């Protein structure tokens, strides 16, 4: 499936150190994720439901072992 990300408004976490960041953008029923250092690189697309499940897991510490 093709997505038009040209109108996306990308956001970076305020917790970012400016070196190791991802950016997210919401548009339609999708949430896109990309690496801030490579804005022309690959973009991952998730449904809002998929992103919600991930964020809920992160909030309760399910991925704390990754840091």
C-alpha positions in Angstrom: 0.0 0.0 0.0 1.3 3.5 -0.9 1.0 6.4 1.5 1.4 10.1 0.9 3.4 11.4 3.8 4.2 14.8 2.2 1.6 16.6 4.3 2.6 14.9 7.5 3.5 17.1 10.5 6.4 15.2 12.2 6.9 15.4 15.9 9.8 14.4 18.1 9.7 13.6 21.8 10.8 16.3 24.2 12.8 13.6 25.9 14.9 13.3 22.8 18.6 14.2 23.1 18.8 15.3 19.5 21.0 12.3 18.5 18.9 9.2 18.9 15.3 10.0 18.0 12.3 8.9 16.1 9.6 11.1 14.7 5.9 10.4 14.5 3.1 11.9 12.4 -0.6 11.1 12.5 -2.7 11.4 9.4 -6.0 9.8 8.6 -6.3 6.5 10.3 -2.5 6.0 10.2 0.5 6.8 12.5 3.9 7.0 10.7 7.3 6.6 12.3 10.7 7.5 10.9 14.2 8.1 12.1 14.8 11.8 12.6 18.4 11.6 11.2 17.1 10.1 7.9 13.9 11.9 7.0 14.1 10.7 3.4 14.6 7.1 4.6 12.1 4.4 5.3 8.8 5.2 7.1 6.8 2.6 9.0 3.0 2.9 9.0 0.8 1.7 11.8 -3.0 1.8 12.4 -4.0 4.0 15.3 -5.1 0.8 17.1 -1.6 -0.7 16.7 0.0 2.4 18.0 -2.4 2.6 20.9 -1.5 -1.0 21.9 2.2 -0.2 21.7 1.9 3.0 23.7 -0.2 1.4 26.4 2.4 -1.4 26.8 5.2 1.2 27.0 3.3 3.2 29.7 3.1 0.1 31.9 6.8 -0.9 31.4 6.4 -3.8 29.0 9.4 -2.7 26.9 11.7 -1.3 29.7 14.2 -4.1 29.1 15.0 -2.6 25.7 16.7 0.5 27.1 
